[in-house]
């Protein structure tokens, strides 16, 4: 499932980014197939770092690949066994993007994950700007009960309320 700034650009307002965030559910068998797909010379993927991420206990295990033709980075985030990660992965959806079907996180989950990342210190203002734009664009279709429930569980309800109250302003 695609997530991060690429998806928030689709669900809000476009902005430049130099990576793609992908949440993956990987078995060891799938892992080896992924390594073959992202093999040199086209990609630079540190296999030892990827194996370390696969062995990591639950947390934020990730690894990346660099496209040597473009310099673009793909961050692979392993699906975690926590309730929110499982919920957002189960709610992923297909969308058409330039004639190709891609699987993305729901707008609600994109918002919540951006707020979660911001609370952890991951580019706070940029994440909040992404959320602000998604709230403006998606306001009429958002599942507010879902947002409210998960924002409280994730400890980001105050940030969400503050951003939602500013939607009509500028």
Secondary structure in CASP SS format (residue, H / E / C, confidence):
PFRMAT SS
TARGET T0000
AUTHOR 0000-0000-0000
METHOD secondary structure of the structure
MODEL  1
X C 1.00
X E 1.00
X E 1.00
X H 1.00
X H 1.00
X H 1.00
X H 1.00
X H 1.00
X H 1.00
X H 1.00
X H 1.00
X C 1.00
X C 1.00
X C 1.00
X C 1.00
X C 1.00
X C 1.00
X C 1.00
X E 1.00
X E 1.00
X E 1.00
X E 1.00
X E 1.00
X E 1.00
X C 1.00
X C 1.00
X C 1.00
X H 1.00
X H 1.00
X H 1.00
X H 1.00
X H 1.00
X H 1.00
X H 1.00
X H 1.00
X H 1.00
X H 1.00
X C 1.00
X C 1.00
X C 1.00
X C 1.00
X C 1.00
X E 1.00
X E 1.00
X E 1.00
X C 1.00
X H 1.00
X H 1.00
X H 1.00
X H 1.00
X H 1.00
X H 1.00
X H 1.00
X H 1.00
X H 1.00
X C 1.00
X C 1.00
X C 1.00
X C 1.00
X C 1.00
X C 1.00
X E 1.00
X E 1.00
X E 1.00
X E 1.00
X E 1.00
X E 1.00
X C 1.00
X C 1.00
X C 1.00
X C 1.00
X C 1.00
X E 1.00
X E 1.00
X E 1.00
X E 1.00
X E 1.00
X E 1.00
X C 1.00
X C 1.00
X C 1.00
X C 1.00
X H 1.00
X H 1.00
X H 1.00
X H 1.00
X H 1.00
X H 1.00
X H 1.00
X H 1.00
X C 1.00
X C 1.00
X E 1.00
X E 1.00
X E 1.00
X E 1.00
X E 1.00
X C 1.00
X C 1.00
X E 1.00
X E 1.00
X E 1.00
X E 1.00
X E 1.00
X C 1.00
X C 1.00
X H 1.00
X H 1.00
X H 1.00
X H 1.00
X H 1.00
X H 1.00
X H 1.00
X H 1.00
X H 1.00
X H 1.00
X H 1.00
X H 1.00
X H 1.00
X C 1.00
X C 1.00
X C 1.00
X C 1.00
X H 1.00
X H 1.00
X H 1.00
X H 1.00
X H 1.00
X H 1.00
X H 1.00
X H 1.00
X H 1.00
X H 1.00
X H 1.00
X H 1.00
X H 1.00
X H 1.00
X H 1.00
X C 1.00
X C 1.00
X C 1.00
X C 1.00
X C 1.00
X H 1.00
X H 1.00
X H 1.00
X H 1.00
X H 1.00
X H 1.00
X H 1.00
X H 1.00
X H 1.00
X H 1.00
X H 1.00
X C 1.00
X C 1.00
X H 1.00
X H 1.00
X H 1.00
X H 1.00
X H 1.00
X H 1.00
X H 1.00
X H 1.00
X H 1.00
X C 1.00
X C 1.00
X C 1.00
X C 1.00
X C 1.00
END
